[in-house]
Amino acid sequence: MEEQLKTGTTTVGIVCKDGIVLAADMRATAGTMIVDKRAEKVHIISDDFALTIAGGVSDAQLLIKLIRAELKLKEMRTNKRPAAKEAANLLGGLVYSTIRRPSMLPGIVHFLLGGKDAKGSHLYDLFPDGSVTKIKDFVSSGSGSVFAYGVLETHYKPDFTVNDGVKLALKAIDTALQRDSASGNGIDVVVVTEKEIKRVLRKEVEMRL
């Protein structure tokens, strides 16, 4: 049962001088079986935040619902939009409580959170143990991350614009698609800038033979 709730994934987060790029593949697997060829792994959760998911699908879906509600509640209580650090810590607390709760099926989810606030754009890595790490350059998660990191380490530059970041994210995800059997079927890209959060690409791709 636990294996059926796992998903192979490649997600990428890139810090650019004018925003954040989040990208992921579109394949969801259960063991060796492909159960969804159009899985959504990059979610826009508010006007200020978007995230990628890797891990158990059911747990990720629940945590996304919870963090959306928590962000709205915090905004209503404080009469201001949550800062990126506050949102990351809120989600980190939810992830921590999930993994620490006794269960026959422990929730294991890895999030990359991109957001904007009054201080600019930010990228956070929320590991399955609940730890929260601010990322200064790039990060990847999922079964295909080892392949994506090779591309990111080689080609990333600190002065990248989001347009450059999108191109690098596509290259990193595409590389993982060619080598990781649990990643595939398409690429989904969301960009976070000072002005807006928008999905710039969602495309199904054919695997090379």
C-alpha positions as semicolon CSV with decimal commas, in nm:
position;residue;x (nm);y (nm);z (nm)
1;M;0,000;0,000;0,000
2;E;0,278;0,243;0,089
3;E;0,445;0,183;-0,247
4;Q;0,119;0,262;-0,427
5;L;0,108;0,605;-0,267
6;K;0,460;0,700;-0,373
7;T;0,542;0,902;-0,681
8;G;0,863;0,926;-0,880
9;T;0,938;1,288;-0,962
10;T;1,183;1,550;-1,076
11;T;1,126;1,902;-0,945
12;V;1,350;2,206;-0,978
13;G;1,362;2,547;-0,810
14;I;1,591;2,822;-0,941
15;V;1,666;3,162;-0,785
16;C;1,701;3,436;-1,046
17;K;1,781;3,804;-1,006
18;D;1,420;3,899;-1,087
19;G;1,224;3,604;-0,951
20;I;1,192;3,232;-0,889
21;V;1,141;2,949;-1,139
22;L;0,966;2,628;-1,030
23;A;0,940;2,328;-1,262
24;A;0,850;1,960;-1,253
25;D;0,773;1,663;-1,474
26;M;0,417;1,530;-1,516
27;R;0,444;1,155;-1,447
28;A;0,299;0,986;-1,139
29;T;0,394;0,626;-1,071
30;A;0,297;0,340;-0,842
31;G;0,598;0,115;-0,836
32;T;0,677;0,040;-1,201
33;M;0,329;0,139;-1,323
34;I;0,254;0,482;-1,469
35;V;-0,078;0,584;-1,313
36;D;-0,102;0,944;-1,438
37;K;0,064;1,105;-1,740
38;R;-0,068;1,455;-1,664
39;A;-0,004;1,488;-1,291
40;E;0,010;1,842;-1,155
41;K;0,326;1,880;-0,947
42;V;0,359;2,259;-0,951
43;H;0,075;2,429;-0,762
44;I;-0,007;2,798;-0,729
45;I;-0,146;2,817;-0,374
46;S;-0,207;3,192;-0,344
47;D;-0,132;3,525;-0,510
48;D;0,211;3,517;-0,345
49;F;0,319;3,152;-0,329
50;A;0,364;2,843;-0,545
51;L;0,519;2,507;-0,468
52;T;0,633;2,180;-0,620
53;I;0,561;1,838;-0,474
54;A;0,750;1,510;-0,457
55;G;0,646;1,211;-0,248
56;G;0,312;1,067;-0,145
57;V;0,033;1,214;-0,358
58;S;-0,245;1,190;-0,098
59;D;-0,031;1,354;0,170
60;A;0,077;1,631;-0,067
61;Q;-0,282;1,706;-0,166
62;L;-0,391;1,728;0,198
63;L;-0,099;1,949;0,299
64;I;-0,166;2,184;0,007
65;K;-0,528;2,226;0,125
66;L;-0,407;2,289;0,479
67;I;-0,141;2,545;0,389
68;R;-0,387;2,735;0,167
69;A;-0,626;2,756;0,461
70;E;-0,351;2,852;0,708
71;L;-0,226;3,133;0,483
72;K;-0,578;3,274;0,448
73;L;-0,637;3,254;0,823
74;K;-0,307;3,427;0,897
75;E;-0,389;3,706;0,656
76;M;-0,733;3,753;0,814
77;R;-0,592;3,757;1,168
78;T;-0,304;3,997;1,099
79;N;-0,469;4,202;0,824
80;K;-0,160;4,162;0,607
81;R;-0,019;3,908;0,366
82;P;0,218;3,651;0,520
83;A;0,588;3,696;0,445
84;A;0,763;3,419;0,255
85;K;0,951;3,307;0,567
86;E;0,623;3,282;0,761
87;A;0,464;3,073;0,486
88;A;0,766;2,842;0,472
89;N;0,763;2,792;0,849
90;L;0,388;2,724;0,849
91;L;0,427;2,457;0,582
92;G;0,735;2,315;0,753
93;G;0,534;2,273;1,073
94;L;0,264;2,087;0,885
95;V;0,518;1,856;0,722
96;Y;0,687;1,793;1,058
97;S;0,360;1,704;1,229
98;T;0,269;1,466;0,947
99;I;0,593;1,268;0,954
100;R;0,595;1,252;1,336
101;R;0,237;1,133;1,371
102;P;0,213;0,755;1,435
103;S;0,064;0,590;1,129
104;M;0,080;0,270;0,926
105;L;0,135;0,495;0,622
106;P;0,364;0,782;0,724
107;G;0,328;1,094;0,513
108;I;0,647;1,162;0,318
109;V;0,639;1,476;0,105
110;H;0,915;1,707;-0,023
111;F;0,812;2,062;-0,113
112;L;0,994;2,343;-0,290
113;L;0,822;2,674;-0,203
114;G;0,865;2,987;-0,412
115;G;0,712;3,314;-0,300
116;K;0,720;3,691;-0,303
117;D;0,675;3,952;-0,034
118;A;0,781;4,308;0,045
119;K;1,146;4,203;0,059
120;G;1,152;4,034;-0,282
121;S;1,127;3,678;-0,409
122;H;1,237;3,373;-0,210
123;L;1,288;2,997;-0,252
124;Y;1,267;2,743;0,030
125;D;1,341;2,372;0,045
126;L;1,103;2,188;0,281
127;F;1,249;1,844;0,337
128;P;1,023;1,548;0,434
129;D;1,146;1,569;0,795
130;G;0,998;1,919;0,829
131;S;1,324;2,113;0,805
132;V;1,311;2,448;0,624
133;T;1,610;2,575;0,426
134;K;1,631;2,901;0,232
135;I;1,790;2,843;-0,108
136;K;2,028;3,100;-0,255
137;D;2,078;2,945;-0,600
138;F;1,896;2,625;-0,700
139;V;1,753;2,303;-0,561
140;S;1,599;1,982;-0,694
141;S;1,395;1,701;-0,542
142;G;1,256;1,362;-0,638
143;S;1,395;1,049;-0,792
144;G;1,534;1,234;-1,095
145;S;1,706;1,508;-0,894
146;V;2,050;1,348;-0,927
147;F;2,032;1,403;-1,304
148;A;1,886;1,753;-1,274
149;Y;2,161;1,858;-1,034
150;G;2,426;1,777;-1,294
151;V;2,271;2,028;-1,532
152;L;2,208;2,290;-1,262
153;E;2,562;2,270;-1,124
154;T;2,710;2,308;-1,472
155;H;2,496;2,584;-1,619
156;Y;2,354;2,799;-1,337
157;K;2,471;3,161;-1,307
158;P;2,375;3,402;-1,026
159;D;2,283;3,679;-1,271
160;F;2,021;3,470;-1,454
161;T;1,689;3,635;-1,538
162;V;1,370;3,431;-1,505
163;N;1,381;3,376;-1,882
164;D;1,725;3,222;-1,842
165;G;1,597;3,026;-1,542
166;V;1,308;2,882;-1,741
167;K;1,547;2,761;-2,011
168;L;1,774;2,602;-1,750
169;A;1,479;2,439;-1,572
170;L;1,358;2,290;-1,901
171;K;1,704;2,151;-1,971
172;A;1,734;2,004;-1,619
173;I;1,391;1,841;-1,627
174;D;1,442;1,712;-1,981
175;T;1,771;1,551;-1,878
176;A;1,598;1,373;-1,591
177;L;1,321;1,258;-1,825
178;Q;1,578;1,077;-2,038
179;R;1,738;0,889;-1,746
180;D;1,482;0,851;-1,465
181;S;1,203;0,605;-1,548
182;A;0,979;0,752;-1,275
183;S;0,990;1,098;-1,435
184;G;0,836;1,180;-1,769
185;N;0,545;1,267;-1,996
186;G;0,572;1,645;-1,971
187;I;0,709;1,959;-1,814
188;D;0,525;2,214;-1,599
189;V;0,683;2,554;-1,524
190;V;0,566;2,837;-1,296
191;V;0,744;3,171;-1,251
192;V;0,727;3,391;-0,941
193;T;0,813;3,759;-0,995
194;E;0,756;4,080;-0,804
195;K;0,444;4,150;-1,012
196;E;0,277;3,809;-1,036
197;I;0,285;3,431;-1,028
198;K;0,204;3,265;-1,358
199;R;0,228;2,931;-1,531
200;V;0,450;2,988;-1,833
201;L;0,454;2,634;-1,971
202;R;0,265;2,308;-1,934
203;K;0,354;2,073;-2,215
204;E;0,334;1,702;-2,276
205;V;0,647;1,558;-2,432
206;E;0,729;1,235;-2,607
207;M;1,015;1,024;-2,476
208;R;1,308;0,975;-2,710
209;L;1,357;0,623;-2,843
